[in-house]
Amino acid sequence: MDEVDILIIGGGAAGLMAACSIVGSDKAVGLSVSLLERQEKAGRKILASGNGRCNLGNSGSLEGHYRGKDPDFVLPVFNAVDQTEYEEIFLNLGLPLFEDEAGRQYPRTLRSDTVHSALLNALTAGNVTVKYGLEVYDIEQSSGSSGDGFIVSFRSSESSHRSEARIEEGFVKAKAVIIATGGKSQAQLGGHDSGYGLAEALGHSRTELFPALVPIELADAGQWKRSSGQRIRASAYYESYAGKRTPTVDGEFLFTDYGVSGIAAMELAEAVERDQSQRRGGLIFDLVPEMSVEELSSFIMMQIHSYPEYDWAELLIGLLPLDILLILLRELKAGEIKKTVNGCNSLALAMKKFSRPVKATRGFNFAQLTAGGINTDEICPETLESKICPRLYLTGEMLDVNGDTGGYNLRWAFSSAYVAGKSAVSTLK
Ligand SMILES: Cc1cc2nc3c(=O)[nH]c(=O)nc-3n(C[C@H](O)[C@H](O)[C@H](O)COP(=O)(O)OP(=O)(O)OC[C@H]3O[C@@H](n4cnc5c(N)ncnc54)[C@H](O)[C@@H]3O)c2cc1C
């Protein structure tokens, strides 16, 4: 049976950074480190992140951008890896960061493959043994003359497409284990739920899992087929059937043949998932958020004075993409609306409160994130070590921590893994 000091399970953002953190630590000299990854390639979500640009952080305040049963759980990690330290970690990997006007941080190349390569290069330089196509399916605690540890069982994963003759199965004995198996969203990029089971087998529990940062399907999607691909800048909130509202989200919404996508819509999806009531509520759009109802109404009146012969679609063409405008006018039976102050008011109100019935979210296969995860009250927030099972560390998306769009999720995955790696070294040295 192979023996190793630290075994990392999962080679995504968290697993790769945990390995970098270990090999970059002076105290780690002499420690052996291995990483098992169930796919044939590590870091596939890193490659897909930020539309291939890898939005790995945000220079604004991190507080208030995370959810989970205990949103403050993230704070000790971000105290340990503050903004300066975070930038330095990447600089030490040869990756200076670029920041856009909204504070979103990317590698200065604006290419996620450079982050991917830099992390893997650091693993090679640090002599980390990386094995691909191997899925860990069991972990047991063991005790022996050299101290307590773990016996970790693995086998060729279904996704590894190995021929029968090359199917591998085996065990590794490890003094410390870092589980970094991520969430279950986007199976096509390696999302998998086996990591939760590994933690549960060692005594952990988890909260309910649901897809987050995912497009939303509308119940009236049929009529949006013609407007598929139309983008609008708007603000919107989700209102449950019982009338409970989320805060308003501003940004770009992309209408599609199933419903609505784009970053702003995806931010509202969590509320849709959390809504337990039998009947779904709706998305309420303000299609012209920069104007009040009064301003919008007077603008429409002004248009009528300038172009008295125009129909409603011609009068309002400068406000909304035509296809969306036509849906709105059809629903309002605009042909019956008089070109009076009252008529202008009702059109302005309709544009400021454009309500669409929600059917569902598009589910895990389209979600950027899995919300929910291993209960954080079972993990020490300063070290990421399990409170139940010493020398076991849990990190990244598998924990009950989920962040907003804008770099907050990779910020969590990388920072928590960095802390877990350092803590594992300190325990063994
Ligand atoms: C399309 C897309 C775009 C995104 N863009 C951004 C962005 O721009 N900014 C941002 O902050 N976040 C973004 N995210 C979210 C971010 O990528 C994740 O939060 C982050 O990758 C989580 O890191 P992780 O290491 O915890 O999990 P993962 O990256 O999912 O890595 C987990 C790894 O563990 C492996 N694994 C699982 N189970 C086992 C097992 N039993 N044995 C061995 N290996 C196993 C998996 O194959 C995988 O490689 C995006 C996500 C997606 C899907």
The ligand as a Tripos MOL2 file, in Angstrom:
@<TRIPOS>MOLECULE
LIG
   53    58     1     0     0
SMALL
NO_CHARGES

@<TRIPOS>ATOM
      1 C1        -19.0400   27.5840  -16.0550 C.3       1 LIG1
      2 C2        -18.5590   28.0860  -14.7150 C.ar      1 LIG1
      3 C3        -18.0090   29.3600  -14.6290 C.ar      1 LIG1
      4 C4        -17.5830   29.8470  -13.3840 C.ar      1 LIG1
      5 N1        -17.0030   31.0890  -13.3260 N.ar      1 LIG1
      6 C5        -16.5730   31.5600  -12.1450 C.ar      1 LIG1
      7 C6        -15.8980   32.8160  -12.0620 C.ar      1 LIG1
      8 O1        -15.6260   33.4690  -13.0650 O.2       1 LIG1
      9 N2        -15.5360   33.2680  -10.8250 N.ar      1 LIG1
     10 C7        -15.7630   32.5380   -9.6860 C.ar      1 LIG1
     11 O2        -15.4090   33.0050   -8.6000 O.2       1 LIG1
     12 N3        -16.3450   31.3180   -9.7370 N.ar      1 LIG1
     13 C8        -16.7340   30.8110  -10.9330 C.ar      1 LIG1
     14 N4        -17.3150   29.5800  -10.9890 N.ar      1 LIG1
     15 C9        -17.3990   28.7750   -9.7370 C.3       1 LIG1
     16 C10       -16.0360   28.1340   -9.4230 C.3       1 LIG1
     17 O3        -15.4920   27.5840  -10.6070 O.3       1 LIG1
     18 C11       -16.1670   27.0650   -8.3560 C.3       1 LIG1
     19 O4        -16.7660   27.6140   -7.2250 O.3       1 LIG1
     20 C12       -14.7990   26.4740   -7.9980 C.3       1 LIG1
     21 O5        -14.2370   25.8300   -9.1230 O.3       1 LIG1
     22 C13       -14.9050   25.4930   -6.8430 C.3       1 LIG1
     23 O6        -13.6550   24.9030   -6.6430 O.3       1 LIG1
     24 P1        -13.5170   23.4620   -5.9570 P.3       1 LIG1
     25 O7        -12.0970   23.0730   -6.1080 O.co2     1 LIG1
     26 O8        -14.1300   23.4970   -4.6190 O.co2     1 LIG1
     27 O9        -14.4120   22.5060   -6.8610 O.3       1 LIG1
     28 P2        -14.1450   22.0420   -8.3680 P.3       1 LIG1
     29 O10       -13.4750   23.1050   -9.1330 O.co2     1 LIG1
     30 O11       -15.4610   21.5480   -8.8410 O.co2     1 LIG1
     31 O12       -13.1230   20.8380   -8.2300 O.3       1 LIG1
     32 C14       -13.4640   19.6120   -7.6290 C.3       1 LIG1
     33 C15       -12.6060   18.5270   -8.2490 C.3       1 LIG1
     34 O13       -12.7390   17.3400   -7.4900 O.3       1 LIG1
     35 C16       -12.8280   16.2330   -8.3750 C.3       1 LIG1
     36 N5        -13.5180   15.1700   -7.6590 N.ar      1 LIG1
     37 C17       -14.8290   15.1620   -7.2490 C.ar      1 LIG1
     38 N6        -15.0900   14.0370   -6.5720 N.ar      1 LIG1
     39 C18       -13.9360   13.3110   -6.5560 C.ar      1 LIG1
     40 C19       -13.5760   12.0420   -6.0040 C.ar      1 LIG1
     41 N7        -14.4650   11.2970   -5.3160 N.pl3     1 LIG1
     42 N8        -12.3060   11.5820   -6.1840 N.ar      1 LIG1
     43 C20       -11.3850   12.3240   -6.8630 C.ar      1 LIG1
     44 N9        -11.6780   13.5340   -7.4090 N.ar      1 LIG1
     45 C21       -12.9370   14.0310   -7.2370 C.ar      1 LIG1
     46 C22       -13.5990   16.8030   -9.5590 C.3       1 LIG1
     47 O14       -13.3880   16.0270  -10.7260 O.3       1 LIG1
     48 C23       -13.0200   18.2080   -9.6640 C.3       1 LIG1
     49 O15       -11.9050   18.2670  -10.5030 O.3       1 LIG1
     50 C24       -17.7190   29.0510  -12.2120 C.ar      1 LIG1
     51 C25       -18.2740   27.7730  -12.3190 C.ar      1 LIG1
     52 C26       -18.6770   27.2860  -13.5470 C.ar      1 LIG1
     53 C27       -19.2540   25.8920  -13.6270 C.3       1 LIG1
@<TRIPOS>BOND
     1     1     2 1
     2     2     3 ar
     3     2    52 ar
     4     3     4 ar
     5     4     5 ar
     6     4    50 ar
     7     5     6 ar
     8     6     7 ar
     9     6    13 1
    10     7     8 2
    11     7     9 ar
    12     9    10 ar
    13    10    11 2
    14    10    12 ar
    15    12    13 ar
    16    13    14 ar
    17    14    15 1
    18    14    50 ar
    19    15    16 1
    20    16    17 1
    21    16    18 1
    22    18    19 1
    23    18    20 1
    24    20    21 1
    25    20    22 1
    26    22    23 1
    27    23    24 1
    28    24    25 2
    29    24    26 1
    30    24    27 1
    31    27    28 1
    32    28    29 2
    33    28    30 1
    34    28    31 1
    35    31    32 1
    36    32    33 1
    37    33    34 1
    38    33    48 1
    39    34    35 1
    40    35    36 1
    41    35    46 1
    42    36    37 ar
    43    36    45 ar
    44    37    38 ar
    45    38    39 ar
    46    39    40 ar
    47    39    45 ar
    48    40    41 1
    49    40    42 ar
    50    42    43 ar
    51    43    44 ar
    52    44    45 ar
    53    46    47 1
    54    46    48 1
    55    48    49 1
    56    50    51 ar
    57    51    52 ar
    58    52    53 1
@<TRIPOS>SUBSTRUCTURE
     1 LIG1         1 GROUP 0 **** ****
